[in-house]
């Protein structure tokens, strides 16, 4: 349980500091002979820092309850 608690703490801190990221895909719009026309599409992925805080608290709780049972 202590390992899961530590992992949740690390993920929670990272999610609070970094609230999202973008990834880009290339979409083929048209193909005329040997010429290809592509378009870049931006796909943002974002989450609330509150989610990171919840994971952080859950990790601390798991870490503390894991210590008491040993």
C-alpha positions in Angstrom: 0.0 0.0 0.0 2.9 2.3 0.7 4.1 2.0 -2.9 0.7 2.9 -4.3 0.6 5.9 -1.9 3.9 7.2 -3.1 2.9 6.7 -6.8 -0.4 8.6 -6.1 1.6 11.4 -4.4 4.0 11.8 -7.3 1.2 11.7 -9.9 -0.9 14.2 -7.9 2.0 16.7 -7.7 2.7 16.4 -11.4 -1.0 16.9 -12.2 -1.1 20.0 -10.0 2.0 21.5 -11.7 1.2 20.5 -15.3 -2.5 21.0 -16.0 -2.5 19.7 -19.6 -0.7 19.1 -22.8 -1.3 19.2 -26.6 -0.6 16.6 -29.2 -0.6 17.2 -32.9 -1.9 14.9 -35.7 -1.6 15.3 -39.4 -4.8 14.9 -41.4 -4.6 14.4 -45.2 -7.0 16.9 -46.7 -6.5 16.2 -50.4 -4.3 14.2 -52.8 -3.9 15.4 -56.3 -1.5 13.2 -58.3 1.8 13.2 -56.4 0.9 16.2 -54.4 -0.5 15.7 -50.9 -2.1 18.4 -48.8 -2.1 17.9 -45.1 -3.5 19.8 -42.2 -2.2 19.9 -38.6 -4.8 19.3 -36.0 -4.2 20.4 -32.4 -5.7 18.1 -29.7 -5.6 19.7 -26.2 -5.9 17.4 -23.2 -6.5 19.3 -20.0 -7.6 18.5 -16.4 -8.3 20.5 -13.3 -5.5 20.8 -10.7 -8.2 19.8 -8.2 -7.8 16.2 -9.5 -4.1 16.3 -8.7 -4.9 17.6 -5.2 -7.4 14.7 -4.7 -4.8 12.2 -5.8 -2.2 13.8 -3.5 -4.5 13.6 -0.5 -5.4 10.0 -1.4 -1.7 9.1 -1.6 -0.9 10.7 1.8 -3.8 8.8 3.4 -2.6 5.5 1.9 0.9 6.2 3.0 -0.2 7.0 6.6 -2.5 4.1 6.9 0.1 1.8 5.5 2.5 2.8 8.2 0.0 2.1 11.0 -0.6 -1.4 9.9 3.1 -2.4 10.0 
